[in-house]
Amino acid sequence: MRVVFAGTPEAAVPSLSALLDSAHDVVGVITRPDARSGRGRKTSASPVRRVAEDAGVEVLTPTKPSDPEFVARLRELAPDACPVVAYGALIPRDVLDVPRLGWINLHFSLLPAWRGAAPVQHALMAGDDVTGASTFLLEEGLDTGPVFGTMTEAVRATDTAGDLLGRLAEGGASLLVKTLDALEAGEVTPVAQSAEGVSLAPKILVEDVQIDWKSPAFAVDRRIRGASPAPGAWTTFRGERLKVLRSTLAVTDEANPPLAAGALRATKKQVFVGAVGGTLELLEVQPQGKKSMVAADWARGVRIDEGERLGG
């Protein structure tokens, strides 16, 4: 089957790689235009573009999927289907109609749960025990199309969004190929999503993930893990921002008594901070303007004074 793949970030790479290794003929790849990234703000190609070019596949980088030149070239490529994973732009109706079997989207949630741009982050912040991935027929609504297939994945107690997304990207790649195999053989029909259990997962912005140490400890831990690695939950220390990228709920006892909200305690190998109803151990942090580091190394460097706290 002739396919044109659409995707942009690292999470889409396993799917592209799986398609390149499959019996399907990847005749083109669509990705977002090169963008500035990193501390130096250098222009760089998307992870998907780099893989496609290494494989010798034609790459299309329209500013908008409605660009006439792009639409004309897509029609010339005559794909049977367009698998898409985290492409990053809305596909207009006339472009959706180009492939005869449609656009097959791999989405990292068990639809209709967590429709939107940040399903993995929201699942972690909500405390879901199980999540997964779904393949569905793309339509103009926000992740509303009928579903071809799903896979499930248990959420681990220490998962960050990056950890969980990595596993879903790998497992979802296999699901996407199997869906295309079944479509080509005429062995699958998409099923309409339930009207119940719908939840939304809008993009998470920096201002959404400031840590409130007066929240329950379990909620703070979920927020930290759900926002890692990006945009990164943050607090303040000595007037500067401090990202907290990894944490875990700590056991309190005589040797490690409870702490007031935001209060810090550092030992040679551990850093603890208080929240409501519990204590968190900070595992990885990123001071403002610096690289991420082990929290204990950060604490030794700043030499935390007795009575200091996070969050002002």
C-alpha positions as CSV (number, residue, x, y, z in Angstrom):
1,M,0.0,0.0,0.0
2,R,1.3,3.5,-0.9
3,V,1.5,5.7,2.2
4,V,2.5,9.2,3.0
5,F,3.5,9.6,6.6
6,A,2.9,12.8,8.6
7,G,4.7,13.5,11.9
8,T,7.2,15.8,13.5
9,P,8.6,15.0,17.0
10,E,10.7,12.2,18.4
11,A,7.6,10.4,19.5
12,A,6.6,9.9,15.8
13,V,10.0,8.4,14.8
14,P,9.2,4.8,15.9
15,S,6.1,4.8,13.7
16,L,8.0,6.1,10.7
17,S,10.8,3.5,11.3
18,A,8.2,0.7,11.6
19,L,6.5,1.7,8.4
20,L,9.9,1.9,6.5
21,D,10.5,-1.7,7.7
22,S,7.0,-2.9,6.7
23,A,5.6,-4.1,3.5
24,H,4.0,-0.7,2.9
25,D,5.6,1.7,0.4
26,V,6.4,5.0,2.1
27,V,6.4,7.4,-0.9
28,G,6.6,10.6,1.1
29,V,6.8,12.2,4.5
30,I,5.1,15.4,5.7
31,T,6.6,17.2,8.7
32,R,6.6,20.7,10.1
33,P,9.1,23.2,8.7
34,D,12.6,23.5,10.3
35,A,12.3,25.5,13.6
36,R,14.6,27.2,16.1
37,S,15.3,25.2,19.2
38,G,17.7,24.8,22.1
39,R,19.5,27.5,24.1
40,G,21.3,28.8,21.0
41,R,18.1,29.0,19.0
42,K,19.6,27.4,16.0
43,T,17.4,26.2,13.2
44,S,17.1,22.5,13.1
45,A,15.1,19.8,11.2
46,S,12.5,17.8,12.9
47,P,13.4,14.3,14.1
48,V,11.0,12.8,11.5
49,R,12.6,14.8,8.7
50,R,16.1,13.5,9.7
51,V,14.9,9.9,9.6
52,A,13.1,10.4,6.3
53,E,16.1,12.0,4.6
54,D,18.4,9.3,5.8
55,A,16.0,6.7,4.3
56,G,15.9,8.7,1.0
57,V,12.2,9.5,1.2
58,E,10.8,12.7,-0.3
59,V,10.1,15.2,2.5
60,L,7.3,17.8,2.3
61,T,7.4,20.7,4.8
62,P,4.3,23.0,4.0
63,T,3.9,26.1,6.1
64,K,0.2,25.1,6.2
65,P,-1.4,21.8,4.9
66,S,-3.7,24.0,2.8
67,D,-0.8,25.4,0.7
68,P,-1.8,24.7,-3.0
69,E,1.7,23.5,-4.0
70,F,1.7,20.9,-1.1
71,V,-1.9,19.7,-2.0
72,A,-1.0,19.3,-5.6
73,R,2.2,17.3,-4.8
74,L,0.2,15.1,-2.3
75,R,-2.3,14.3,-5.0
76,E,0.6,13.4,-7.4
77,L,2.0,11.0,-4.8
78,A,-1.5,9.3,-4.8
79,P,-1.3,7.7,-1.4
80,D,-3.7,5.0,-0.4
81,A,-3.5,6.1,3.2
82,C,-1.8,8.8,5.2
83,P,-0.7,7.6,8.7
84,V,-0.1,10.5,11.0
85,V,1.5,10.7,14.5
86,A,1.8,14.1,16.3
87,Y,2.2,16.1,13.1
88,G,1.3,19.4,14.8
89,A,-1.2,21.0,12.3
90,L,-4.8,20.6,11.5
91,I,-5.6,18.9,8.2
92,P,-8.3,20.7,6.1
93,R,-11.2,18.8,4.6
94,D,-10.0,18.7,1.0
95,V,-6.6,17.3,2.1
96,L,-8.3,14.7,4.3
97,D,-10.1,13.5,1.1
98,V,-6.9,12.9,-0.9
99,P,-6.0,9.3,0.2
100,R,-8.7,6.8,-0.7
101,L,-8.5,5.1,2.8
102,G,-8.1,8.4,4.7
103,W,-5.7,9.7,7.3
104,I,-5.0,7.1,10.1
105,N,-4.0,8.9,13.3
106,L,-2.1,7.3,16.1
107,H,-3.1,9.1,19.3
108,F,-1.5,8.4,22.7
109,S,-4.6,7.8,24.8
110,L,-7.6,5.4,25.0
111,L,-10.1,7.5,23.1
112,P,-12.5,9.2,23.9
113,A,-10.3,9.9,27.0
114,W,-7.8,12.7,26.6
115,R,-8.5,14.2,23.2
116,G,-6.0,16.9,22.4
117,A,-2.4,17.9,22.2
118,A,-1.1,16.6,25.6
119,P,-2.8,13.3,26.4
120,V,0.1,11.6,28.2
121,Q,0.8,14.6,30.4
122,H,-2.9,14.9,31.4
123,A,-3.2,11.2,32.1
124,L,-0.3,11.4,34.6
125,M,-1.5,14.5,36.3
126,A,-5.0,12.9,36.7
127,G,-3.5,9.9,38.3
128,D,-4.6,7.3,35.7
129,D,-3.5,3.8,36.4
130,V,-3.8,2.7,32.8
131,T,-3.5,4.5,29.5
132,G,-2.7,3.5,26.0
133,A,-2.8,4.4,22.3
134,S,-5.5,4.4,19.7
135,T,-5.6,4.4,15.9
136,F,-8.6,6.3,14.4
137,L,-9.8,7.8,11.2
138,L,-8.9,11.4,11.2
139,E,-11.8,13.9,10.6
140,E,-12.2,17.6,11.2
141,G,-13.2,17.3,14.8
142,L,-10.6,17.2,17.6
143,D,-9.7,13.5,17.9
144,T,-13.3,12.5,17.4
145,G,-13.0,10.0,14.5
146,P,-14.0,6.3,14.7
147,V,-11.4,4.0,16.2
148,F,-9.7,1.1,14.4
149,G,-7.7,-0.4,17.3
150,T,-6.1,0.2,20.7
151,M,-3.3,-0.9,23.0
152,T,-3.0,-0.5,26.7
153,E,-0.1,0.5,28.9
154,A,0.2,0.5,32.7
155,V,1.3,3.7,34.3
156,R,4.2,3.2,36.7
157,A,4.5,5.1,40.0
158,T,7.7,6.8,38.9
159,D,6.8,7.5,35.3
160,T,7.4,11.0,33.8
161,A,5.5,12.0,30.7
162,G,8.7,11.4,28.8
163,D,9.0,7.8,30.2
164,L,5.4,6.9,29.4
165,L,5.4,8.6,26.0
166,G,8.5,6.6,25.0
167,R,6.8,3.3,25.7
168,L,3.6,4.4,24.0
169,A,5.5,5.5,20.9
170,E,7.2,2.1,20.6
171,G,4.0,0.1,21.2
172,G,1.9,2.4,19.1
173,A,4.1,2.0,16.1
174,S,3.3,-1.7,16.0
175,L,-0.4,-0.9,16.4
176,L,-0.3,1.6,13.5
177,V,1.4,-0.9,11.1
178,K,-1.2,-3.6,12.1
179,T,-4.0,-1.1,11.4
180,L,-2.7,-0.4,8.0
181,D,-2.2,-4.1,7.3
182,A,-5.8,-4.7,8.2
183,L,-7.1,-1.8,6.2
184,E,-5.2,-3.0,3.1
185,A,-6.7,-6.5,3.6
186,G,-10.2,-5.1,4.2
187,E,-10.3,-6.7,7.6
188,V,-11.1,-3.8,9.8
189,T,-13.9,-1.3,10.2
190,P,-13.6,1.7,12.5
191,V,-16.0,2.0,15.4
192,A,-17.6,5.3,16.5
193,Q,-16.2,6.6,19.8
194,S,-18.5,6.5,22.9
195,A,-20.2,9.8,23.8
196,E,-19.3,9.0,27.5
197,G,-15.9,9.2,29.1
198,V,-14.8,12.2,27.0
199,S,-12.0,14.2,28.5
200,L,-9.8,16.9,27.0
201,A,-6.0,17.3,27.1
202,P,-5.1,20.8,25.9
203,K,-1.5,21.9,25.4
204,I,0.3,22.5,28.8
205,L,1.9,25.9,29.1
206,V,4.6,27.0,31.5
207,E,2.2,29.1,33.5
208,D,0.0,26.0,34.0
209,V,2.7,24.0,35.9
210,Q,3.9,26.3,38.7
211,I,4.0,24.1,41.8
212,D,1.7,25.0,44.7
213,W,3.4,23.3,47.7
214,K,0.1,23.9,49.7
215,S,-1.5,21.2,47.5
216,P,-1.7,17.5,48.5
217,A,1.7,15.8,48.1
218,F,0.3,13.2,45.7
219,A,-1.0,16.0,43.4
220,V,2.3,17.8,43.4
221,D,4.1,14.6,42.5
222,R,1.7,14.0,39.6
223,R,2.1,17.5,38.3
224,I,5.9,17.3,38.4
225,R,6.0,13.9,36.6
226,G,3.3,14.9,34.1
227,A,5.1,18.1,33.1
228,S,8.5,16.4,32.7
229,P,10.5,16.9,30.5
230,A,8.5,19.7,29.0
231,P,7.5,22.3,29.9
232,G,8.8,21.3,33.3
233,A,7.0,22.0,36.6
234,W,8.6,24.9,38.4
235,T,8.9,26.7,41.7
236,T,11.2,29.4,43.0
237,F,14.3,29.3,45.2
238,R,16.1,32.4,46.4
239,G,14.0,34.4,43.9
240,E,14.9,32.4,40.8
241,R,13.0,29.7,39.0
242,L,13.8,26.1,39.7
243,K,12.4,23.3,37.5
244,V,11.6,20.0,39.3
245,L,11.8,17.3,36.7
246,R,11.6,14.1,38.8
247,S,10.2,13.4,42.2
248,T,8.8,10.6,44.3
249,L,6.6,10.4,47.4
250,A,8.8,9.9,50.5
251,V,8.1,7.9,53.6
252,T,8.2,10.0,56.8
253,D,9.3,8.6,60.1
254,E,11.4,9.6,63.1
255,A,14.5,9.9,60.9
256,N,12.6,11.8,58.2
257,P,9.8,13.8,60.0
258,P,7.1,15.6,58.0
259,L,7.8,19.1,56.7
260,A,5.7,22.2,56.3
261,A,4.5,23.1,52.8
262,G,7.5,24.2,50.8
263,A,10.0,23.6,53.6
264,L,13.3,22.0,52.6
265,R,15.5,19.4,54.2
266,A,18.8,18.1,52.6
267,T,21.1,15.3,53.5
268,K,24.2,14.2,51.7
269,K,22.3,12.1,49.2
270,Q,18.7,13.3,49.4
271,V,16.5,16.4,49.2
272,F,13.0,16.5,50.7
273,V,10.3,19.2,50.5
274,G,7.0,19.4,52.3
275,A,3.5,19.5,50.8
276,V,0.0,19.0,52.3
277,G,-0.3,15.5,53.9
278,G,3.1,14.3,52.8
279,T,6.7,14.8,51.8
280,L,8.3,14.6,48.4
281,E,11.9,13.6,47.6
282,L,13.3,15.7,44.8
283,L,15.3,13.5,42.3
284,E,16.2,15.8,39.4
285,V,16.0,19.6,39.1
286,Q,17.1,22.3,36.7
287,P,18.2,25.7,38.1
288,Q,17.5,28.7,36.0
289,G,19.9,29.1,33.1
290,K,21.6,25.7,33.8
291,K,21.4,22.1,32.8
292,S,19.3,19.5,34.7
293,M,21.1,17.8,37.6
294,V,20.6,15.3,40.4
295,A,18.7,17.2,43.2
296,A,21.3,16.2,45.9
297,D,24.1,17.7,43.8
298,W,22.1,20.9,43.4
299,A,21.5,21.1,47.2
300,R,25.2,20.6,47.9
301,G,26.0,23.4,45.5
302,V,23.6,26.0,46.9
303,R,24.1,25.0,50.6
304,I,20.6,25.1,51.8
305,D,20.2,27.1,55.0
306,E,18.0,25.9,57.8
307,G,14.5,27.3,57.4
308,E,14.8,27.9,53.6
309,R,11.9,26.9,51.5
310,L,10.7,26.6,47.9
311,G,8.0,28.8,46.4
312,G,8.8,32.0,48.3
